[in-house]
Amino acid sequence: MNAQENVGTNTSLTSSQQAMADLWEQHLRGEFELRDVDKTMETMVADPSNTAIPVMTGGVGGDECGSSIPNGSSRRTPRI
């Protein structure tokens, strides 16, 4: 079993920890597998902020963070 599969079946996580792990998996799927900005944004808090330190890009709030995703990692990240 790889590490990613183990997260979903780890019985030592509390229910809060499992919920956070599940939400993180949903976020990663929306951003990198589906490459769907709306699905990714659904996993974020109401007023997110995001800064990519090496290039100082990102945004504050849902509109800016959502608009930074298409021009950022989710569409340029190579499929593995």
Secondary structure as GFF3:
##gff-version 3
##sequence-region A 1 80
A	DSSP	alpha_helix	3	9	.	.	.	ID=ss1
A	DSSP	alpha_helix	15	28	.	.	.	ID=ss2
A	DSSP	pi_helix	29	33	.	.	.	ID=ss3
A	DSSP	alpha_helix	37	41	.	.	.	ID=ss4
A	DSSP	beta_strand	49	52	.	.	.	ID=ss5
A	DSSP	beta_strand	57	60	.	.	.	ID=ss6
A	DSSP	alpha_helix	62	68	.	.	.	ID=ss7
A	DSSP	alpha_helix	73	76	.	.	.	ID=ss8
###
